[in-house]
Amino acid sequence: MKTYVLLSLALLLSVSGICQSTLNRPQTPTPPFYYHIEEVTFENTKDSVTLAGTLTFPKDGNNFPVAVLISGSGAQNRNEELVGHKLFWVLADYLAKQGIAVLRYDDRGTAASTGNFKTALTQDFATDVEAAVDFLKTRTEFNQKAIGLIGHSEGGIIAPMVASDHPEDIGFIILLAGVTIPFDDLMKLQKELSLRAMGSSESYIEQEVLFDNELMPVITTTPLDELAENLKTFTTAYLEKNPKFAKNRGMHAETYTNLVVSSYTSPWLYNLLNYDPAEALKNTKCPILALNGENDTQVPSKENLQALEQLKSAYPEKNITTKSYPKLNHLFQESVTGSVFEYGKIEQTIAPYVLVEISSWIHTVVK
């Protein structure tokens, strides 16, 4: 989610770049709260990072199932806050009322957490999740066989990473718009859907698809220390053969070439573009719930759920449940086009029936 990965080279989005809104956010929790709220810190000793977060759990009883919330791409606070929406706060509030504890925390280097976010790879964020799980294992209030991970967007890549490496610790995982296909394939689909949602012409989209089909193999076959030069060579040659391509995007060839180079040489993005989630998903032993919105232009529902259905067919012993929702976007809001520019205009933070689905499924799989 973060900078919403890379939508298009002409549109590099950041949280500040997405349409802000003064609309109400009626689902944001307000007092009184009839559950425990505890501010906590825990240590990732591997990377010398202190994570700060909030633990919510019911006031009555014990041995609760508990979930760690894993944010999407980009520097997110513990609420995964975007254009006034506090998706993780809304989710934690609902689950606590249903008898499910939640740990949500600020990403490393963000808000009250220490560390350097900018230099971290997805695998580094996975070690922060491992630290969160280790912290929960010290708490007597929770069912130690029912520690789960709920990952949104890039968090849906991280959850299987951790679950496959620590099968004895993780009781379930939930992928909310989680990425299950190779990331280079995702990027091509993401750009196509995002441009279409923004009203781009089919001829423009076709040009972008053709460019990306040639670009991605350059990235996935080139060492990072050689990538900038290879991207410059590739893009320069491509534009010489297709002189209208950059012009149609409103920039000179040199400007466009520099944009390509700067966009795709981020170590974080390069790492993901060379990552296939299939192996971690195959090695995940615990139950998996995958939910996607059919209006999602960031993580397309059809292709990502199909990958899980194929995995389930190949390994029928796996407990995999998939569900897609018409009209829901990447944030699981009821939407019209799914464009990122709708996020701030929609008052709803997350469709209520998605919250019900998550809670009901957890209670079904937790023993």
N, C-alpha and C positions, 0 to 999 in steps of 0.2 A: 504494500500500500504506500508507504513512504512517500517518495516522490512519485508514487504510482508507477514505478519502474519507468520505462521509456515508452511513451505513447507514440511519438513520431518525432523525427529529427527537427521538424519545424515547431514542435510544441513540447518542450521539456518542462514538465509540471513540477511544482513544489507545492507544499501546503499553502504557502502564501499566494501562490499563483492561481489557486482554484477559487472560484467565485465565493466571496464571503456573503453572509446573509444575516439579517437581523430578525429572521423568522423565529418563532417560538420553538423550543425543543421540549415538548410536553413529556417525553419519556425519561428525561434526566431525573434521577432520584432526588427526593427532597425529604427532610426530616418530618416526623420521627422515624428512626430506623429500628426495627424490631429484631435485630441480630447484632452480633458482635462486629465491631470494626476496630482492627488493630493495625497500627502503623509498624512496619517491621523493616529490618535490614538483614541481608545475608551476604555471604562472601563467595565469590568465584575465586578460589585460591589458585587455579591454573593460570589466570590472567591478572591476578591482583586487582580485582574489580569488586566494589561494594555496590550491591543492588538495593535500592529502596523501593518499598512497595506497600500494598495494603492487603490485609487478610480479612476476609469476611466469612462468618460462619454462624449457624443458628445458635440461639441462646440456650435452648433446651436440648439435652441429650449429648451423645458423643458418637465416636466411630463413624463420622460423616465421610462420604466420598468427597474428594477435593480435586479441583482442577487448576492447573497453571495456565494462564492466558498468555499466548505468544503473539506479539503484534506483527503486522505486515511490514513491508520494506520502508525504510526511512526512520528518522529519529522520532520515536513515539513516546509519549508519556504513558503512565500506567492506565489511563483511561482510553488509550488509542484515540485521542481527541483530534477531530478534523471538522473544520467549519462549524464549530459549536456543538457538533455531535460527540457524545462520549460513549462510544459503542461498548467498551469493556466495562464501564461503570454500570450501564444499563443491564448488561448481561450478568455481571456479578450480583447486582441487586436482586434480579429475578431468581437466580439460582440459589442464593442464600435463603430466600423465602420458600424455596422448594426443598430445603434440607441438604443443599450441596454447598460445600465451602469453596472459596475461590481465592487464589493468590494472583494478583496482578502487580506488575512492577514497571518502573521507568526503565527504558532501554539504557544500556551503558552509555555514559557520557551525556545523558539527557535528564533534565530536571534535577532530582536529588540523587541520582546514581552517578558513580564515578566511572572513569575509564574513557577511552577514546573511541567514539562511534565511527568516525570517518575512516579509520584504518582497519576496521573489523570486517571480516568475511562472514558469510552465513554460518559456516562451521564454528566461528567464534561465538556467534549469538547462541548456537546450540549449547555451548559450555555454560552460558548463563542460565539456560533452562535446566541443565543438569544440576547447577548450584541451587536452583529453586526447589528441585525435587529432593535434593539432599537436606535442605532446610525443613521441608515438610515431613521428612522421615524422622525428625527430632521431636515432632509434635504429637502428643498423646491423644489429641482430640479427633484425629483422623484415621480412617480405615487405611492401613498401610498397603492393603491389596487393591485399593481403589483410588490410587493417585493417577489422575488423567491429565492429558494435555489437550488444550483447545487452541489451534493455530489458525490465524486468519491470513490469507494471501501467502506471503513469504513464510509466515508462521506455520502454514500448512506444509511447507517443505521441511521446516525444522522439526516439527513434531515426529514424523517418521524417522528422521535421523536419530533422535534421542531414544525413541521407543525401540528401534532395531538394535541399538548399542546397549540398551539396558532393559532387556525383556523382563527381568525379575522385578523391576521397580515400577513399570508403567502398566496400569490396569486397563486403560482405554485411551483412544485418541479421537478427536473430532477435527475434521478439516473444513473450515469455513472458507469457501472459495480457494481451496488449497491447490497448489500446482502439482500435478501428477505426471505431466509430460515433459520431455526435454525442453529446457528453457529457451533454446534458440527457436524451437517450433512455437512456443508460447509467444515470443516476441513478435513473430510474423503475424500470428493470428490477432494479437492484441492491437497491433497497428492498424490492421485491416478493419477490425470491428470499431475501433475508436474513431477512425476517420469517417467511417460510414455513419456512426452516431452523430458526428459533428456536421453531417450534411455534405461531405466531399463528393465530388463526382466519381462515377465508376471508372472513368478513364484515368483520373488522378490516382485512385486507389490501385488500379491495375499497374500503373507505373511504379508505385511504391512496392508492390508485391514482387515485381520483376527485379527491382533493385535489391530488395532484401534476400531474395532467393540466391543471388550471387554474392551478397555481402556476408551472410552468416557463415558459409564455409571458410571464408578468409579468417574470421575470428576464431572459429573452432579448430583450425589447423595451424595456427600461428602462435609461437611462444609469446608471452606477454611483453617481454623486453624487445621484441621485434614488431609488435603489433602496430604501433603508431606509424612506422615507416611503411609497412605493408598496406595499411588502410589508406594512407596518403597516395600511394602508388595506384592502388585499385580504384579509388574514387576519382582520381585525376583521369585515369584511362577511361573509366565509365562515362564521365561527363564529356570527354572529347568525342566519344562515340554517340552520345545522347545530349547534344548541346542545349536542348530545350528543357532538360530535366531540372537543373538547378534554377533556370530562369522561371520556370513554372512554379517554383516554390518561393519566388520573390527574393532571390539572392544571387550574387555572383558565384561563379564556380569555385573560386578560392575560398569564399566564405562558407559555402556548403561543405567543401572538403574539410576545412578546419572543424566544422561542427561535427562531422562524422568522427573524426579522430578524437576530439575531446569527449564525445559522448560514449564511445565504446572502449576506451582505454582505462576506465575505472577498474581497479582490481576487484572490487565487489561485483560489478556487473560481469566482468570477464570470467570470474570464477563461476557465476551462475550460468552463463551462456555455455559453459563447458560441463554443466552438471545435469545428470539424468536422475530424477527421483525414483526410478523404477526399482533399483536395488534395495534401497532402504524400505520401500513399501513391501517388497517381496519378503524381506527379513523381519518385518513387524509381526509379532505373534498375537498381540492383544486385539480386541474388537476395534473396528474402524467405522466411524460415521462420517460420510462426506456429503456436505450440502452446498449447492451452487444455485445462483440465480440465473435465469435464462436471458436476462437483460445485461448480464455482466460483460463489459467490454474489456476488462482487465484480465480476467481468468475465465475464458470461455467455458460454459457449462458442459456442452456436448462432448468435446474432445477430452476434457479432464475426467469426467465421470466415466466415459467409455474406457479409458485406460484402467480404471479401477474395476470395472465390470469384466474386462479381459483378464485381469489379475485373478479375480474371483473364479472365473471359468477355469483358469490354469491350475488354481490351487483351491479346490472346492471346500477344503477344510477351514479356510479363512472365514472369519466373521466380519464381512464387509457389507455395510448398508449405504446405499446411495440415494439421493433425492434431489431433484431439481425443481425450482419454483418459477412459474411464469411471472414475468414483469418485475422480478427482483433484480437489483443491480449488485455491484461489487460489495456494497455495504449492507446488502439485504434489505434495502428500502424498496417500497413499491414505487416504481418509476415508469417513465414513458419511453425514453430512448436508451437509458443506461449510461449516457455520457457523464463524464466527471463533472461537467458544469451544472448538472442537476443536483449534485449532492447537497450543496448549500441551500438550494431552493426548496428542498423537501423537508417538511417539519418532522416526519417520522425518522427515528434513529435506526430502528430495526423492526421488521414486521413481527408482531406479537406471536404469530403461529410458529415462527422459527424458534423463538424462545421456548415455547411449549415442546417442540420437537426435540430440542437439545436436552431439556430436563427429563422428558419421558424416556428418551433413549438411555440416558445415564442410569436411571433407576432400573431399567430393564436389564442392563448388562452387569451392573454392580451386584455382587453376591454378598 
